[in-house]
Amino acid sequence: MSTIESTKELMRKPAKRSRKIFIQKFLNTGILNVFLTILSMLLILPFIWMLLTSVKPLSEVGTDSWIPSTWQWHNYLDVFDAIPYARYYCNSLLIATWITFLQVTTSALAAFSFSRLEWPGRDKVFMLYLSTMMLPGLVMMIPNYQIMIQLGLVDSIAGLILPGAFSAFGTFLLRQFMLSIPSSLDEAAEIDGASKWRLFWDIILPLSRPGVIALAIFTFVGNYHSFFWPLVMLKSQHKYTLPIGLLYFDSSAGQETNLLMAAVVMSVIPLVFVYVILQKQLVAGIQLGAVKG
Amino acid sequence: MAVKGSKYRQLFTGLAFIGPNIAGVFTFVIFPVLFAILLAFSNWDLTKHNIFKDEPLYFVGLDNFTRLFNEGDFVRFLLNTLFLMMGIPFCVAGSLFCAMMLNKDNRGGGGKIYLYLTASALLFVGCIMLTLVGMGASAMTLLLAGVGGTVLISGLGFGQTIFRTLFYMPHFTTGVATYLLWKKLYDPYDGPINNVLNPVLGYVEAGVKVAPSPIVYMMHLALVVVVPVMFAFVLKRVYRWWQDGDLGSQGAFVTILITCIPIAVLVMKFSGFVHWTGKLEAVAIGGASVVMLLLFAIKWWNGKPFQIVEGMYGFGSALAFSLLMLVLMFIAIGLSMVVGNLPEMAQSGLEAPHWLTDYHWAKPSLMIMGFWAAIGSNNMLLYLAALTNVPKGLYEAAEIDGAGRFQTFWNVTWPQLAPTTFFIAVMSTIGGLQGGFEAARTMTEGGPSGATTTLSYYIYMEGFQTGRLSFSAALAWALFILVFTITLFNWKFGNRYVND
């Protein structure tokens, strides 16, 4: 509203004006809410269909009605009979957890070294790290596979964990975070006679907790979804991770849409939980990652 | 800081902390990269070097790279990738739109309005549910209405967190699981999309058959007319910026040139040039020049002929604007053509597309899915954060100056968001060039006949299926060079764009 308009408004009867503003604001907000609802409904329709299909009998898949005539909850149990789903689940969680733990540890140590310690050649090494982030992962895939052959780790869980345990991105993220911690803390610790390890373990690491948590979420979720490397590496069925297992399920019994959807639902649910519980940290982490520019 | 210990000691401590990481990075990143460089220039091919046969390995120089251009597949799959990337601007625009919606206070500032809102929402939802039950609606309608009502009421109750969560869900769960879900959604015979579309198309078909052809033709013409109207709008905008000194002459010319392309297409279509390829540029450039001369004339007529801002000033925003208009104009042209052809199509029966199994629809299908996954993605969250950082004073100033909604957006919000947009643009370009592998592998296997094979899927196929390792490495390097060049270009060009 411009000044002239608002002056005009002021000259009118106050009660009438405020009622008009009230109604306008009410309508605007109401329309906004309805609009947001419609948009979110459009976005979650696929999920609704997925949930409903996962409890349908097979004969009703593909009919016009989305509601099953009988709610076949045992579809979910049938998935475990059709494929070793629990195994895939455990593999995925195991791998994602290990990678997260190792990557956060190594990244935090390296980030401490890059941000809090002075040593000759530090910045050159850091530039090297930065430049590796530009490289597409695809460039490294074939050589890495050859390395795995040499190490005898093809088709093993360790072969999936090992390359993921070291990350230039994680180091970079945590370094940026640690740089924002005031350096007077270091000096105080030094005066108190603390070793570098004490400084890292008792001061810097606790203070960079938000960064560490964000990195942990990213790494965990990313590796839970991870597809390319396991696809290339895994040969034997009992070592499959969830994405590979789902792909295998789709190619071997893809016609059983209801079971497939039940499997999909179960693989998505942990993510929903992670998001709902950790969304504050996640949002903060996304912004942290973007600040670097 | 007091020097403690010698330089060697410092080095030792520094390396002790970095040790585990650097060992890993060297083994799994730096060594592989060096290895990949050697690989790209050699002739390692698993069909030639295996347990049965062992041809000598040697360096072949640039052979792999020349082959890459000679084989033609590279260019084809690169074009596929670029085609799929055309969805990115829509995704970013969608994210921005969602962020702006979420940035508004959906409770009307609390207090009395909030109370009224909640009460009327409850009433509204209740009435709709009762009506539906009364009308004997199917269980599905009831369910959907119920879910919608729940979303609306809980959205009011818990604020925008609910909406943000729902918007973010598709992105957060994107992976093989949701690709399989979409594969089922797109199923041409059993999928819910076609289950809904086919009856709708049936109605359209019946309607077109019944409607007298003049009406259809009028609709066709109306859509055609929209294009020049949009062009006029662009002209008005550009002229105004140009005159106000917000845009240099070159910038004005380029933006007009871009939006002249659809006009040129229309002109050629209606003036009867059937073989119009080749002449299109001529018409577009000629048209743009004429328009530019006209603008100069008008400027001169208005009495300020040579107040021209030279250079590329304001170029970025104007370019974004004209590209957006270009896409919209082409959509209008496409729609008009579809409407124009409807009677013929209705004669042979309208049918929903076969999505992923149809050569022409496979890429658009993936783009639609990408849009679903990307609209509420990290980009939305970044925009949301950036929006809350826009100083409130700027909006107040704009309000006092009497700026409308569009003007406020264009002159306040958009420039303030420029750094975020720049970051998102760079990241999505990089991601887009390397992307498409998972969808191709899980949904289409790169098909039908290579329609959805992107560069990353091609590299995977060559490296791990065909076994042409060296060729695959060369492909990967070509992709890297592409990504690197575009990023460099973005930095050089975009930084200026951010600062102006």
Boltz contact constraints between the chains, C-beta under 6 A:
constraints:
  - contact:
      token1: [A, 2]
      token2: [B, 402]
      max_distance: 6.0
  - contact:
      token1: [A, 3]
      token2: [B, 400]
      max_distance: 6.0
  - contact:
      token1: [A, 25]
      token2: [B, 108]
      max_distance: 6.0
  - contact:
      token1: [A, 25]
      token2: [B, 113]
      max_distance: 6.0
  - contact:
      token1: [A, 26]
      token2: [B, 113]
      max_distance: 6.0
  - contact:
      token1: [A, 29]
      token2: [B, 108]
      max_distance: 6.0
  - contact:
      token1: [A, 29]
      token2: [B, 117]
      max_distance: 6.0
  - contact:
      token1: [A, 32]
      token2: [B, 104]
      max_distance: 6.0
  - contact:
      token1: [A, 32]
      token2: [B, 106]
      max_distance: 6.0
  - contact:
      token1: [A, 33]
      token2: [B, 106]
      max_distance: 6.0
  - contact:
      token1: [A, 36]
      token2: [B, 163]
      max_distance: 6.0
  - contact:
      token1: [A, 37]
      token2: [B, 148]
      max_distance: 6.0
  - contact:
      token1: [A, 37]
      token2: [B, 151]
      max_distance: 6.0
  - contact:
      token1: [A, 37]
      token2: [B, 152]
      max_distance: 6.0
  - contact:
      token1: [A, 40]
      token2: [B, 151]
      max_distance: 6.0
  - contact:
      token1: [A, 40]
      token2: [B, 163]
      max_distance: 6.0
  - contact:
      token1: [A, 40]
      token2: [B, 166]
      max_distance: 6.0
  - contact:
      token1: [A, 41]
      token2: [B, 148]
      max_distance: 6.0
  - contact:
      token1: [A, 43]
      token2: [B, 170]
      max_distance: 6.0
  - contact:
      token1: [A, 44]
      token2: [B, 166]
      max_distance: 6.0
  - contact:
      token1: [A, 46]
      token2: [B, 181]
      max_distance: 6.0
  - contact:
      token1: [A, 46]
      token2: [B, 185]
      max_distance: 6.0
  - contact:
      token1: [A, 49]
      token2: [B, 192]
      max_distance: 6.0
  - contact:
      token1: [A, 50]
      token2: [B, 181]
      max_distance: 6.0
  - contact:
      token1: [A, 62]
      token2: [B, 190]
      max_distance: 6.0
  - contact:
      token1: [A, 64]
      token2: [B, 195]
      max_distance: 6.0
  - contact:
      token1: [A, 65]
      token2: [B, 140]
      max_distance: 6.0
  - contact:
      token1: [A, 66]
      token2: [B, 140]
      max_distance: 6.0
  - contact:
      token1: [A, 67]
      token2: [B, 139]
      max_distance: 6.0
  - contact:
      token1: [A, 67]
      token2: [B, 140]
      max_distance: 6.0
  - contact:
      token1: [A, 106]
      token2: [B, 20]
      max_distance: 6.0
  - contact:
      token1: [A, 106]
      token2: [B, 21]
      max_distance: 6.0
  - contact:
      token1: [A, 109]
      token2: [B, 17]
      max_distance: 6.0
  - contact:
      token1: [A, 110]
      token2: [B, 18]
      max_distance: 6.0
  - contact:
      token1: [A, 110]
      token2: [B, 21]
      max_distance: 6.0
  - contact:
      token1: [A, 112]
      token2: [B, 17]
      max_distance: 6.0
  - contact:
      token1: [A, 113]
      token2: [B, 14]
      max_distance: 6.0
  - contact:
      token1: [A, 113]
      token2: [B, 17]
      max_distance: 6.0
  - contact:
      token1: [A, 113]
      token2: [B, 18]
      max_distance: 6.0
  - contact:
      token1: [A, 117]
      token2: [B, 14]
      max_distance: 6.0
  - contact:
      token1: [A, 118]
      token2: [B, 10]
      max_distance: 6.0
  - contact:
      token1: [A, 119]
      token2: [B, 10]
      max_distance: 6.0
  - contact:
      token1: [A, 119]
      token2: [B, 11]
      max_distance: 6.0
  - contact:
      token1: [A, 119]
      token2: [B, 14]
      max_distance: 6.0
  - contact:
      token1: [A, 120]
      token2: [B, 11]
      max_distance: 6.0
  - contact:
      token1: [A, 132]
      token2: [B, 29]
      max_distance: 6.0
  - contact:
      token1: [A, 136]
      token2: [B, 434]
      max_distance: 6.0
  - contact:
      token1: [A, 136]
      token2: [B, 479]
      max_distance: 6.0
  - contact:
      token1: [A, 136]
      token2: [B, 480]
      max_distance: 6.0
  - contact:
      token1: [A, 138]
      token2: [B, 456]
      max_distance: 6.0
  - contact:
      token1: [A, 138]
      token2: [B, 459]
      max_distance: 6.0
  - contact:
      token1: [A, 138]
      token2: [B, 476]
      max_distance: 6.0
  - contact:
      token1: [A, 139]
      token2: [B, 36]
      max_distance: 6.0
  - contact:
      token1: [A, 139]
      token2: [B, 476]
      max_distance: 6.0
  - contact:
      token1: [A, 139]
      token2: [B, 480]
      max_distance: 6.0
  - contact:
      token1: [A, 140]
      token2: [B, 32]
      max_distance: 6.0
  - contact:
      token1: [A, 142]
      token2: [B, 463]
      max_distance: 6.0
  - contact:
      token1: [A, 142]
      token2: [B, 469]
      max_distance: 6.0
  - contact:
      token1: [A, 142]
      token2: [B, 473]
      max_distance: 6.0
  - contact:
      token1: [A, 143]
      token2: [B, 32]
      max_distance: 6.0
  - contact:
      token1: [A, 143]
      token2: [B, 35]
      max_distance: 6.0
  - contact:
      token1: [A, 143]
      token2: [B, 36]
      max_distance: 6.0
  - contact:
      token1: [A, 144]
      token2: [B, 32]
      max_distance: 6.0
  - contact:
      token1: [A, 163]
      token2: [B, 28]
      max_distance: 6.0
  - contact:
      token1: [A, 165]
      token2: [B, 24]
      max_distance: 6.0
  - contact:
      token1: [A, 166]
      token2: [B, 21]
      max_distance: 6.0
  - contact:
      token1: [A, 166]
      token2: [B, 24]
      max_distance: 6.0
  - contact:
      token1: [A, 166]
      token2: [B, 25]
      max_distance: 6.0
  - contact:
      token1: [A, 196]
      token2: [B, 13]
      max_distance: 6.0
  - contact:
      token1: [A, 225]
      token2: [B, 175]
      max_distance: 6.0
  - contact:
      token1: [A, 227]
      token2: [B, 176]
      max_distance: 6.0
  - contact:
      token1: [A, 227]
      token2: [B, 438]
      max_distance: 6.0
  - contact:
      token1: [A, 232]
      token2: [B, 464]
      max_distance: 6.0
  - contact:
      token1: [A, 243]
      token2: [B, 176]
      max_distance: 6.0
  - contact:
      token1: [A, 246]
      token2: [B, 176]
      max_distance: 6.0
  - contact:
      token1: [A, 246]
      token2: [B, 180]
      max_distance: 6.0
  - contact:
      token1: [A, 247]
      token2: [B, 176]
      max_distance: 6.0
  - contact:
      token1: [A, 247]
      token2: [B, 442]
      max_distance: 6.0
  - contact:
      token1: [A, 250]
      token2: [B, 180]
      max_distance: 6.0
  - contact:
      token1: [A, 257]
      token2: [B, 184]
      max_distance: 6.0
  - contact:
      token1: [A, 264]
      token2: [B, 177]
      max_distance: 6.0
  - contact:
      token1: [A, 264]
      token2: [B, 180]
      max_distance: 6.0
  - contact:
      token1: [A, 264]
      token2: [B, 181]
      max_distance: 6.0
  - contact:
      token1: [A, 267]
      token2: [B, 177]
      max_distance: 6.0
  - contact:
      token1: [A, 268]
      token2: [B, 173]
      max_distance: 6.0
  - contact:
      token1: [A, 268]
      token2: [B, 177]
      max_distance: 6.0
  - contact:
      token1: [A, 271]
      token2: [B, 172]
      max_distance: 6.0
  - contact:
      token1: [A, 271]
      token2: [B, 173]
      max_distance: 6.0
  - contact:
      token1: [A, 275]
      token2: [B, 172]
      max_distance: 6.0
  - contact:
      token1: [A, 283]
      token2: [B, 381]
      max_distance: 6.0
  - contact:
      token1: [A, 286]
      token2: [B, 378]
      max_distance: 6.0
  - contact:
      token1: [A, 286]
      token2: [B, 381]
      max_distance: 6.0
  - contact:
      token1: [A, 287]
      token2: [B, 385]
      max_distance: 6.0
  - contact:
      token1: [A, 290]
      token2: [B, 382]
      max_distance: 6.0
  - contact:
      token1: [A, 290]
      token2: [B, 423]
      max_distance: 6.0
